[in-house]
């Protein structure tokens, strides 16, 4: 079999600690050659791509180089603002009147609903749903949330994946660049991949079809974030039966 060149290998994990352990395992196995392997989390990898290419999403999306990354607190506050503004818009024919008075406080039930809306938006995004075609009851708030993020040139945690997928789908030159950069891809804890992550893997990994995944369906912990067991079943077809799937006992 052909030997993989270290600099052509991409190894992906789900957390920073898991990526560090993966790096340590490589160093124990192959020594200094491990330093030439790209070891990353999915989100770190995608954030790096967006830092370089986010302007290619224009003019459809208004993100520019130097965008902010909102943490969960900032994202929650913005969803709350979107929720409140949509409530006012619904009372004014779907428009936000200039200088409109926007409430700033919510009661406990409304706060519970905002948290649920935020969780639903995150689930839909990780399930590959596009806001422009979303028919879910949270669609109006989600749409306003996206507008507010773009006005602030800010993305949230889920956008790292979703915007990267959109970038790779809409920009074949960018997709080809990264598909050629890595000839072999390893994914740890594959059972926790969601539909967006799998779609990214398919774009950058299918041209060479050297995909090695390790996973155990019984240990999936990211169902709330859209982890899909369908991904394991699809590997054979999507990667022309060239991928190896190892189930961890």
C-alpha positions in Angstrom: 0.0 0.0 0.0 1.1 3.6 -0.6 2.7 5.2 2.5 1.0 8.4 3.6 3.2 11.5 3.8 2.8 13.2 7.3 2.1 16.6 5.8 -0.7 15.2 3.7 -2.6 13.7 6.8 -5.4 15.4 8.5 -6.5 14.0 11.9 -9.7 15.3 13.4 -11.1 15.1 16.9 -14.1 16.8 18.7 -12.5 18.6 21.7 -9.2 20.4 22.2 -8.2 17.8 24.9 -9.0 14.9 22.5 -6.9 16.6 19.8 -4.0 17.0 22.2 -4.2 13.3 23.1 -4.3 12.4 19.4 -1.2 14.4 18.9 0.5 12.8 21.8 -0.4 9.3 20.5 1.1 10.2 17.1 4.3 11.4 18.7 4.6 8.2 20.7 4.1 6.2 17.4 6.1 8.1 14.8 8.2 10.6 16.8 9.0 14.0 15.3 7.1 13.1 12.1 3.9 13.7 14.1 4.7 17.5 14.0 4.0 17.5 10.3 0.5 16.0 10.7 -2.5 18.4 10.7 -4.2 17.6 14.0 -7.3 19.7 14.8 -10.9 19.8 16.0 -13.6 20.2 13.4 -14.4 23.7 14.6 -10.8 24.9 14.7 -10.2 23.6 11.2 -13.3 25.4 9.9 -12.5 28.6 11.7 -9.1 28.6 10.1 -10.6 28.2 6.7 -13.1 31.0 7.3 -10.4 33.4 8.5 -8.8 33.0 5.1 -11.8 32.8 2.8 -14.8 34.3 4.5 -14.9 37.2 2.0 -15.8 34.7 -0.7 -19.2 34.3 0.9 -20.0 37.9 -0.3 -22.3 39.4 -1.5 -24.9 36.8 -0.4 -23.5 37.0 3.1 -21.9 40.1 4.5 -19.1 38.6 6.6 -15.7 40.2 6.2 -12.1 39.4 7.3 -11.7 40.1 11.0 -15.1 38.8 12.0 -15.8 38.2 15.7 -16.7 34.8 17.2 -19.5 35.1 19.7 -19.4 32.9 22.8 -22.5 31.3 24.1 -23.4 34.3 26.3 -23.1 36.8 23.5 -25.0 34.5 21.1 -27.8 34.1 23.7 -28.1 37.8 24.1 -28.4 38.3 20.4 -31.1 35.6 20.1 -33.0 37.3 22.8 -32.7 40.6 20.9 -33.9 38.9 17.7 -36.8 37.3 19.6 -37.9 40.7 21.0 -37.5 42.5 17.7 -39.5 39.8 15.8 -42.3 40.3 18.4 -42.4 44.0 17.5 -42.2 43.3 13.8 -45.2 40.9 13.9 -47.2 43.8 15.3 -46.1 46.1 12.5 -46.7 44.1 9.3 -43.4 42.3 9.4 -41.3 45.5 9.6 -39.3 47.0 12.4 -40.3 50.7 12.5 -37.5 53.2 12.9 -37.0 54.1 16.5 -39.4 51.4 17.6 -39.4 50.7 21.3 -37.9 47.3 21.9 -38.6 45.6 25.3 -35.5 44.7 27.2 -36.8 42.3 29.8 -38.6 39.0 29.6 -40.5 37.0 32.2 -39.4 33.5 33.2 -41.6 31.8 30.6 -40.3 34.0 27.8 -36.7 33.4 28.9 -37.4 29.6 28.8 -38.8 30.1 25.3 -35.8 32.1 24.1 -33.4 29.3 25.4 -35.5 26.7 23.5 -35.5 28.8 20.3 -31.7 29.1 20.5 -31.3 25.4 21.0 -33.6 24.7 18.1 -31.7 27.0 15.8 -28.5 25.3 16.7 -30.0 21.9 16.1 -31.4 22.9 12.7 -28.1 24.4 11.6 -26.2 21.3 12.5 -28.8 19.2 10.7 -28.0 21.0 7.5 -31.2 23.2 7.4 -30.8 26.5 5.6 -32.5 29.6 7.2 -33.8 30.8 3.9 -35.8 27.6 3.4 -36.7 26.8 7.0 -40.4 26.3 7.7 -40.0 25.7 11.4 -41.8 28.0 13.8 -38.4 29.6 14.9 -37.6 30.7 11.3 -38.5 34.3 11.8 -36.3 34.7 14.9 -33.6 32.7 13.3 -33.7 34.9 10.2 -33.4 38.1 12.3 -30.6 36.5 14.3 -28.6 35.9 11.2 -29.2 39.5 10.0 -28.0 40.9 13.4 -24.9 38.7 13.3 -24.0 39.9 9.9 -24.5 43.5 10.9 -22.0 43.0 13.7 -19.7 40.9 11.5 -19.9 38.1 14.0 -20.4 34.4 13.9 -21.4 31.9 16.5 -20.0 28.4 17.3 -22.3 26.6 14.9 -21.5 29.0 12.1 -17.9 27.7 12.0 -19.2 24.5 10.5 -22.2 25.8 8.5 -20.4 28.7 6.9 -17.5 26.4 6.0 -19.8 24.0 4.3 -21.4 26.8 2.4 -18.0 28.1 1.4 -16.9 24.7 0.1 -20.1 24.1 -1.8 -20.2 27.5 -3.4 -16.5 27.9 -4.1 -15.1 24.8 -6.0 -11.6 26.3 -6.1 -11.5 26.5 -2.3 -12.9 23.0 -2.1 -10.3 21.7 -4.5 -7.5 23.4 -2.7 -8.2 21.6 0.6 -9.1 18.3 -1.1 -5.6 18.3 -2.6 -3.9 19.5 0.6 -4.7 16.3 2.5 -4.6 12.9 0.9 -5.5 10.9 4.1 -8.1 11.9 6.7 -8.6 10.3 10.1 -11.6 11.0 12.3 -11.8 10.1 15.9 -15.2 9.5 17.7 -16.9 9.4 14.3 -20.2 8.6 15.9 -20.5 12.2 17.0 -20.3 13.7 13.6 -23.4 15.6 12.4 -24.7 16.1 8.9 -22.7 19.3 8.3 -19.5 17.8 9.5 -20.0 14.7 7.3 -20.8 16.9 4.3 -17.5 18.8 4.9 -15.6 15.5 5.1 -17.2 14.3 1.9 -16.1 17.4 0.0 -12.5 17.4 1.1 -12.1 13.6 1.4 -14.0 12.0 -1.5 -11.5 12.9 -4.3 -8.9 10.6 -2.7 -11.3 8.4 -0.6 -8.6 7.7 2.0 -10.8 8.1 5.0 -10.2 6.2 8.3 -12.8 6.6 11.0 -13.0 5.3 14.6 -16.3 5.3 16.5 -18.8 3.5 18.7 -22.5 4.3 18.3 -23.1 3.4 22.0 -20.9 6.3 23.1 -22.5 9.1 21.1 -22.9 12.1 23.3 -23.7 14.9 20.8 -27.2 13.9 19.7 -28.4 17.3 21.0 -26.1 18.9 18.4 -27.3 16.7 15.5 -24.9 13.7 15.7 -26.2 11.3 13.1 -25.6 7.6 13.0 -26.6 7.6 9.4 -23.1 8.9 8.6 -21.5 5.6 9.4 -24.0 3.7 7.1 -23.2 6.2 4.2 -19.5 5.9 4.2 -19.3 2.9 1.8 -21.4 4.6 -0.8 -20.1 8.1 -0.5 -16.4 7.0 -0.5 -16.7 4.3 -3.1 -16.2 1.5 -0.5 -12.6 2.7 0.0 -13.1 3.9 3.6 -12.4 1.9 6.7 -14.7 2.1 9.7 -13.5 0.7 13.0 -16.1 0.2 15.8 -14.6 0.7 19.2 -15.8 -2.1 21.7 
